[in-house]
Amino acid sequence: MKLTILLDNNTFIDRYFYGEPGVAYLIESEGKKILFDTGYSDAFIRNAQKMGVSLLDLDYIVLSHGHMDHTWGLIPLMRHYIEAAIEGKAYMRPTVVAHPFVCLTRSIAEQEEIGSLLSQEKLGQHFHLALSKVPVWLTEKLVFLGEIERGNDFEAQKPIGKILKDGSLEEDYLLDDSALVYRSAQGLVIITGCSHAGICNIIEYAKQICEDERIVDIVGGLHLLDPDEKQIQGTLEYIKKQKLKNLHACHCTDLHSKIALSQITNLKEVGVGLVLEYE
């Protein structure tokens, strides 16, 4: 599997790409091309063009969850496909894989939308849809986890704003937050967006679904933004036991948390343009 960072909060020095507080990764595995999240704007498309990477031949678009910094790039991506059609360029119509809640309206305060700007109906007019709470295998080695089981008492304990379900506003615990897992020869590679479900919960569920206890790498946001003492200590104790080869923590992982993680595991730098490969 080859994973290319098309978008992250950070870029590397002397690599002239665009960064923004969002996520977009291109994953190539077993003859399939998968776009994981779309960031906030068209920055990931511009970065892909600078890298010489085409997004017109994607098999799948996987959305980790429905927040703005992971889904708002869908609109410029739709324009990218529409313009290709107008210009007579060949393109594929990818399948969007996500949790069924991914397009629901979300807000922090009245009129402050933080969720997808596209309804499920509109999304389905432009892409094939495969919305699922249960795991979906994209290839023999790559799986979308669906709704993550939450088993510990230190992660995913606080809601973030409200979500509109069946006409009623309720506390949003981001039940749609999911991840991808690649079964490499050495063990599991876990790819996250924000880890609202809790990175430790995600790891445990990945082990269960893939029937493998070995974790080689984690790439993505860990949702450790000014975490309370219970969360950060619980996370550190758990991660230390996993004996990771590498940890590529990025996006929504703050400096304090990265420093703490670097004391117990092999923390690696992440930025736009980074390419990772796994057997």
Buried (B, 14 or more C-beta within 10 A) or exposed (E): BEBBBBBBBBBBEEEEBBBBBBBBBBBBBEEBBBBBBBBBBBBBBBBBEBBEBBBEEBBBBBBBBBBBBBBBBBBBBBEBBEEBEEEEEEBEEBBBBBBBBBBBBBBEEEEEEBBBEBEBEBBBEBBEBBBBBEBBEBBEBBBBBBBBEBEBEBBBEEEBBBBBEEEEBEEBBBBBBBBBBBBBEBBBBBBBBBBBBBBBBBBBBBBEBBEBEBBBBBBBBBBBEEBEEEBBEBBBEBBEEBEBBBBBBBBBBBEEBBEBBEEBBEBBEBBBBBEBEBE
